[in-house]
Amino acid sequence: MSLLRTLDRTTCTSAISTPASRPILAFLCPLLYSEFSKRGFARNSVARRPRVPAPSADLMDSFFIQALVRAGSCQEHRRNMSASRRILPFPTKHHKTRRRHSVTLERKELKSTKSEGGPFKRVRQFAKGELQALVDYYGIKIDSEPEPEPELLDDGPLIWNVGDDHQPWPVKEPIQTVIIEKLEELIRDESSSHAEIYTCYRLLPTPRIVYLRSKTIRAMLHHLSIVERPNQRSMHRFLSILDDLKTAHIHVTRSEWTTAIYFAARSLGKVSADELQSALYVWRDMEKRADIQGGFVTLNVLFDAAVKAGKYTLAETFIKEMHARKLKFHRHFRISLLYYYGVMGSGDAIRRTYQELVEAGDVVDTVVMNAVIASLIRAGEPTAGEHVFERMKRLHAAKSNPSPMPHDWRERRLLGLKLTHESGKLDKDTEQYEDLQDSAPMAPDSRTYGLLIRHQAATAGNIDRVTELLEEMARDSVPIDGTIFIVILYGFNSFGGVRYSSWTRDKLERVWSEYLASVQDGLERTYFSPMSVIVGLKAFRRCTNPERTLRAWEEVQQIWKPKPDESEKVLTALRRLVPKHPFFNGNM
């Protein structure tokens, strides 16, 4: 309730109008009585003398309160207060100018030519504050809009781009020399794990990076940049060493900045707007603060991240930036363009980009054809994708000296780099280029079959075509990828358990047995995870009974030793599949 409303209504009005109060009020604020109010009153009100109650203690209290309020609304007092504020200003960060909203009040009987002020305005503000404080339990001030982040002043490049003339600091103890020699030995071995190298590096005293030679630093960052699939740990290792370089004012190369952008965008698997923003921040530091302009690989990484994050306008901006910088489109960027046009659903753009890739002299291999098939399926042309698949097999059979298919991800990476760089150096009319194109593998691999099986199992629901593709993989000795088992199990969950369905229990048992054997044998990219196990359990619950579903979980536990959180996820999903089962009496 407002403070002014605690006073008696009649007392409040009479105290202001009493003649005894006017000299003191005029003494407190003389400007209040320099002009008389222009408000009109009826004749009876003017002729009749107001009834004034006898003075009392309450009357004096209300009188002084009214006097203070009127003094606070005086213009002369406001000037004095504003002058004192100029002498002792408030911090601008916590006290910002608020907008004043003009409110027009229309009254039928009484109209005032002057804006309403004084105690009445304060009463309204006080009442509004009371209403706003009804839910203010913690006493925290909540801003209507978040404060904008301060703009980083671009005063030119920082010290990060100094010349690469770093000289290592002398070690303080002999044990540090042993650590450095051990680290260099690990770096020379390509099979050394990233965790082992990073742990050895952390044994050096702070600042660690300054004790290493420039050659050792470059080799270590290059080793840590080669990963099959980026994750948070690999990103943390690389970016922490990059921070050590910047702190020590040691030069960071363009390729190392590009790798940092790649880790920032792809470390969580699925690229979202947050990961894309992190990558853009690193790119800003690279070009605006370190004064190192990104090349075609840098913009390719940013373009791919923008497409995967669904920011297609930003992706088009990166294409325009490549044109503005007069950067040549290379093989990997055109593959990213195929994926982009597939997401956009433009089959004609996919074919046009493929034709430009061939005319530019880039080597066509299995990776390029997989991108074409995936893009056509994503664009809603699965029949065209099947047609490309059949032509792949015929073209590979017509090659005279094709290279063997790479067996692991490291070999695939080296082959891709070789085809990209060598094709850019050779003229497509030369014999060397023809030999390079003839040696490029064109046969379908696990990725190719996985694309087709995923469409047939998850979208078309054609188990017969899935069986044909699996038999073809076994005949051509193409290893089954772990993701293939997952999409097939997803097909059983989507299309099984229905009368006259081809997704039968017997076929599910065969696929499940092959999946268990592949995980036990340790095939590439074939493992158990909470997601894959839950998909399998859903397939069994769809096509079988609760007892067989629980037995499938027991078969998984014989091979896979899940972590507590992973086991909890599976058991939570299993409880929803078979509720009120006695199995959970001792497990949940």
N, C-alpha and C positions, 0 to 999 in steps of 0.2 A: 504494500500500500504506500502511496506517495507521502513524503514527509509533510508537505504543505496541507494535505487533507486531514492530518491529525488535529489541526486547529478547528475550533468551532466556526461554523459557516458565518453566523451573524457577527461573531467577534472579529473574524477576519475582514469582513467588508467594512465594518464600522471603524476599525482601527485605522484604516487608510484614509477614510473620509473625515475623521475628526480634526477639528482645527488645531488642537494641541499638538498633533503629530506633525503638522506641516513644517514648522520652523526647523525641527531637528532633521527631518528628511531633506529639507532644502540645504541644511548645513552639510549633510553627508554627500549629497549630489545636487548641486545648484542648477544644473542644466535641465533637470527633470521639471522645473517650474518656470523655465524661461518661455515655454509655450504652453498654452492651455489646450486641453484636449478638444478636438473638433467633433467629438461624438455628441449627438443630440439627445435630449431627455424630454419627457412630457412636462407640461406646465405644472401639473400637480406635484410632480416629484421635485421641481425646483422651488415651488412656493412653500411646500411643507418642510419643516425642519426635521432632519432625520433623528430618529430616536437613538440616543447614545447611552449605553449602559454605564453603570457606575464603574470607576476604575478598580481593577483587581489584579492579583498576581498573574493570572492567566492572560489578562489583557496586556500587561507589560511584556510578557514573553512573546506573545504574538506580534506585538508592536516592533520589538527589536528584530525578530525574524523577518518581518516584512521589510524593515529598513535595510537589513543586510541584502535581501534579495533585490530590492530596488537599486541599491548601490552597485550590486554586481552587474546590473543591466545598463548602467550609465556609460555613455560613450567616453567621457574623460577617464573613468577608471579603466576602461578597456585599453585606451592608449597607453596608460601607465603600465598595465600588465603586459602589453605587447612589447613595450620598451624593455621590460625586465626579461622577457623571453629572448630578445635579441642579445642581451648581455650573457645569459646562460642558455644557450640553445640546447634542445633535446637531440639525442642521436637520431639521425634520419632513418636509420635502419628499422627502429622499432616504432617510430611515430611518423606515419605518413599522412599526407593530406587526404582527407576524405572528400568525396563528392557530396555536394549539397543538392538535394532534390527540392525543387520549388513545388510547393503544394498550393493550389488555388482553391480557396474556400468560398463558396457562393452562399450567401445568406439572403433570405427574402426580406427580413425586417431590418436588421442592423448591418450597415456596410461601413468599413473603415478604410480610409485613404492611406494609412501607414501600415507597414508590415507588422504583424503581430509579434511581439518580442517580450522581453522581461521575464517575469516569473511564469507566465503561461507557457512560453516556449520551453522553459526548463522543466515545467511539470510534464509536458508531453515527452521530452527526452528521458526524464526519469522513469515515467511509466513504461516507455519502450524498453529501457534497460532492465526493468523488472521482468517484463515478459520474456526478454531474451535470456535472462538468468534462470528461468524456470527449470531448464534442463542442464544447466551448467553445474554438474555435480563435482567435477574435479577442479573447477576454477581455471581452466585452460582457455586461452584466447584462440579462437578458430578463425582463420582467414577465409574469406569467401573465395579467393583465388590464390593458388600457390605463387609465391614470389618467384619471378623469373631468375634463372641462374645468371650470375654475372658473366658478361661477355669477356672472353679471354683476349686481352689486348695482343694484337699481332705486331710485335715490335721488331720483326725480322727473325731470321733463323737463330736458333740457340747454339749451344756449344756441342750439340750431339754430332754435328757434321764436320768435326775437325779431321785433319788428315790422318791417314792410317799409318802413323809413325810411332805407335805405342811401343814403349820399351818396358819389359817386365821389371817389377820391383825385386830387389834382392830378398831372398828368404831369410827369416829370422832364426829358424831352427832346422837342423838336419832332417827331421822327420817330414818337413814340408817338401823337401826335394824328393823324397821317396814317394810322397803322395802325387806329386806332379808327374813323375816318371810312370807311376801306375796308371794315372789318368791318360797319358799319351799312348800307353800300350793298349788300353781299352778302346780308345778312339780308332786306332789303326785296325782293330779287328771289327769287321762289318757285322759279325754275329753278336757283338756285345749288346746287352740289353740297355735300354735307356735308363732304367732304374739304377743299375749298377754304376753307370757313368755319372749320373747326377748325385748319387750318394758319395762317390769318391770326390767329386767336385766340392761338395758341402763340407768335407773334412778340412779344407783350407781355411785359415783364419780370415775374418772380415777385414778389408774388402777382398774377396777371393779372386775376382777376375784379374786384378792387377798383377798377380804373380805369374800369370800365364803369358806365353808368347802369342803374337797375333796369329800365327799359323795354327797354333793349338786352339785358339778361340774360334777361328773360322771352321776348323774341322769338327769341333765339338758341336757347334750350332748346326752344321750340316748333318751330322749324324742324328741329332735330336729332331731334325725336321722330317726325316724319312719315317713315316708311320703308315701302317696299312689303313687304319681308320682313326682319325683324331678323336681324342677324348679330353676330359678335364685334366687328367694327370699330365698328359703330354703337353697340353697348353700351359699348365702351371710351370713345368720345368723350363720350357722355352722362354716364356715371358719373364720369369724371374731372372734368368741369365741376361736377358735383354735389358731389364732394369738395372742390373749390375753394370752393364756396359754404359748406360746413360749416366749413372751416378759417377762412374769413374771417368767420364768424358772421353770414352773410346768410341771410335767411328763405328756406325752400324750401316751395313751395306744395303743395297736395294733388295736383293734376294732375301735377306734376313727380315727386312720390313714386310715384304710380301708374305713370307711364312707366318709372321705374327698376325697379319690380317686374316690369313687362312685359318689359323687356330682360333682366333676370336670369333669367326663366323661359323665354324663347323665343329666346335668342340663338344657340343651337346647333341650331335646327330642331326636333329631336325632344326632347320634354320628358322628362327622367329624374328620378329621386329627388334627385339632386344639384342640378339646376337648380331644382327645387321648393323644396328646403331654402334655397337662396340667396335665392329670392323671399320666403320666410317670414322670413328674417333682415332683409331690407329692410323688410318690413311691420312687424316688431317695432320696428325703429328709428323707423319713422314714428309708430307709435301710443304706444309706451312711452317713447321718449327724446325725440322731437320734439313729443309731445303733440298730434298731428294725427290725428283719427279718420278712418278710411277711409270713403268713400262707396260707392254702389252700383256705380260703375265699378271701384273698387279690389277689392271682393269678387267682382265678375264676372271680373276678370283672375285672381284667385287660384283661383276655382272652375274656370275653364277649364284652368288649369295643373294642378290636382289631377286632373281627369278625364283629361287627356292623359298624365299620369304614371302613371295606373292606381291612384291613391289615392282610391278611391270613398268610403270612410268619411270621409276628410277633406273630400271634396266635399260630402257630406251635412252636415258640420259648418258649412261656409260657408253653405249654404242656411238652416240653423237660425239662424246669426248674422244673416243678413239679416232674418229674421222677428223676431229679438230686438231689432234696431235699428230695426224698423218702416220698412225701406227698400222702396220700391216696385219691383216687378219691371218692368224696361223691355224694350224690343224685343231688344236684343243679348243680354241675359241669358236670355231665353226661347229664343233660337236656340241658345245654349250648352246649355240644358236638353234641346233636341231631340237634340243630339249625344250628350249624356250617356245619355239613355234608349236611343239606338241602340246605344251600346256595351254597355249592360246587357241588350240584346236584348228590350226590352219594347215591342212595337208598340202596345199599348193606351195606354201612357203617352205615346208619341209623339203619338198622335191627341188625347189629352186635353190635352197641352201646346199643341198647335196650336189647339184650340178655345178654350183660355184666352187665347191670344194674340189671336185674333179678337175675343173678347168684351171684352178689355181696351181695344180701340180701336187697337191697333197696326196699322200699314200692312203689308199683305202684298204682297211683290214677289218678284222672281226669287231674291234671296238667301234669303228665308224658304223658298220652295219647294225650292230646292236643298238646304237643310238637312233638309227633310222627306224628300226622295228619298234622300239619303245615309244618313239614320238608318234608314229602312225597309229599304234594302239591307243595311246592317250588322246589322240585327236579324233578318235571314233572311227578308225579305218582298220579294224583287225584283219580283214581279208587281204588288204594291201600288205600288211605286215607278214602274213603267211606267204604271200607271193615272194616277198623279198627273202624270206627264210629259205624257200626252195631254190631260188637263184643263187643264194650263198653256197649251197652245197654243190651246185653244178659248176660255179666258178672255181671253187677250191679243187674240185676233181680235175679241172682243165689245166691247173698250174703244173708246170714242169718241175720246179724245184722249190716247193713251199717250205718255209721254216716250221719246225715243230712247234706245237702249241706250248706256251709257257706253263709251268707246273704250279708256280706260286705267285704271290702278289709282287715279290721283288723282281722276278723275271718279267712279269707283265709291265712293270714300271720301266725297266731298262729298255724293253722292246719299244714301248711307246715313245720314250725320249729319242731313241735312235731313229725311228721313222719320222718323227717331227723335225728333228734338226737336219738330218741328211736330205730329206726331201726339199727343204728350203735352200739347200746349197746347190742342188743339181737342177739342170735344165730338163724339162719333161720330154724333150725330143732326143735326149742322149740315150746311149745304150746302158749306162750306169743306172739311170732312172728306171728303165724297163726291168733291169735285174732286181732293183730294190722293190719295185711293185710286185714282181713275180715271187719274190721271197717272202712277202708279207702274208701271214696266215689269214685265211678267209673262212675256215671251217667254223661251224657253230660250236660254241662252248657252253659251259654250265649257265652262264648269264643268258645266252640266247634261248636255251630251252626253258630256263626259269621264267622269262618274259611270256612265252607262249603258254606255259602251264598255268601261270598266274591268271591269265585272262580266261583260259578254259575252265579253271577250277572256281575262281571267285566270281566271274561275271557270266560266262556262258553256261556253266554247270554241265559240261560235256565230259563225263568221266571216261568215255570210250576214247576220245582224242587224247586225254591225259595218259591213258594206258599206252597208246601208240607211241607217244613221245618218250615215255619211260623205257619202253622196249628198244626204241631207237638209240637212246643214250647208252643202254647196256650193250647193244651191238657195236657201237662205235667207240666204246670204252671212254665215254665222257662221264666224269665223276658227278655224282648228284650233290648239288649244293644243299646246305641245311635249310635255306629259305624255301626250297622246293617242297620239302616235307611239310613245312608250316602252312603253305598255301593249299596243299592238298587236304590237310586236316581241316583247314577252314572251309573247304568245299564240302566235306562230309558234315560239318556243323550246319552249313547253309542249305544243302539239298538232300541230306540223308534223313532217315527216319520216316519216310513217306512211302505209302504203299505203291508198288510198281516202280520205285525209284532205282536207278542204276547204281546209286551210291549205297552199296549193301554193306552188311557187317563183315562178310568174308574179305572184301576188298580193303576195308578199314584195318582188319587184322594183318593183312600182308604189308600194307604201308607202314603200320606201326612197328612191326618186326624189323623192317628194313631201317627205320629211323633209329631204333634202339641199337642195332648192330653198327650203324654208321657213327653214332656218338661214341660207342665203345671202342671203335677202331680209330677214333680221332681224326676223321676226315676234315678237310679245310672248311671253315665256316659252318661246321656242324656241331652243335652243342645244345645243352638244355639251358633254358632261361624261364623265369616265371611266366612270361608271355607264351612261349612255345608249349610249355606243359599245360597251361590253362586251356589253350586251343585244343590240344589233344584230349583233355578230359571232357571238354564240351562236346567234341565229336563222339566220344564213347557214350556220353549220356544221351546224345541225340539218337544214336543208332543201336544202343544196347540198353542194359539195365543198370541200376545203381551198383550192384555187386561187381560187375565187370569194370565199371568206372573206378571204383576204389582199388581194384586189383591193378589197374593201369598205373595208379599213383604209387602203389607198392613196387611195381616194376621200375618206375623211374628212380625211386629212392635207392634201389640196389646199385645204380650206376652214378647217380648225381647226389652229391652231398651239399645241399643248399645251405645258405646262410640263414640265420634266424629270421631276418626280415623277408627274405625270399620265400622261406617256408610258410611264413604267416600269410603272404599274399596268395599262395596256392591253396592253403587250407581255408582261407576266407572264401575264395571262389568255389572250392569243393563243397563247402557247407551250403552254399546257395544251390548247388546242383543236386545234392542229395540231402535235403533237410531232414531233421529228426531221425537220423540214422544212428544206431548204437556205436558206430565207429568213432564218433566225436566225443563219447563219454570220457575217454582217456586221452584224447588228443587236443581238446580245446578247453 
